[in-house]
Amino acid sequence: MNRFRVTLALLAASALAGLGFALPRVGNGSSVEQQARRAASDFFESVNARRFDRTCDLLSRRFYRANRLRDKAFCALALRIGFTWGPSYRFRIVGVRKDGDRVIVRALASGVPGHLVLIREDGRMKVLAVQAS
């Protein structure tokens, strides 16, 4: 549970932004960019709204495996424990780029840079990883 909580703290507090080096970018208005921006926005909005079942729906199966999450119920419980009394996050997406089968969404979460790594799963963009910059 500690590892998951730390990962989610990074996810909520520092997710979504700034790699700081130039890589191929997804063009403005592309379908992939729009989908990635929507998935990232949905992710933060669900955390801010304390809709943790929805937040867990946005995490990929590979995220669950990498963080040793048993199931959606355990995921939602861990988020409730970790974030119910936490602050809301102001977020701003600052860039999107495609990197092979992954899409990297860079943003600021309450001013802290980080990024979400998204993959396509079951026809939707899902969170594979949350990484601080």
Number of C-alpha atoms within 10 A of each C-alpha: 12 8 10 18 17 12 18 21 16 18 22 25 23 26 31 34 28 22 18 9 5 7 10 9 14 18 13 11 9 10 11 18 21 15 17 27 21 12 20 29 15 15 24 21 18 17 23 19 12 19 16 23 18 17 22 23 15 21 21 21 16 16 17 19 11 12 17 13 17 10 12 17 13 14 23 19 13 19 22 17 11 15 19 16 9 13 12 18 17 14 23 17 18 15 19 25 20 20 13 7 8 16 25 29 27 27 26 21 23 16 14 19 24 24 29 28 23 25 23 17 14 8 7 14 23 27 30 22 22 25 20 18 15
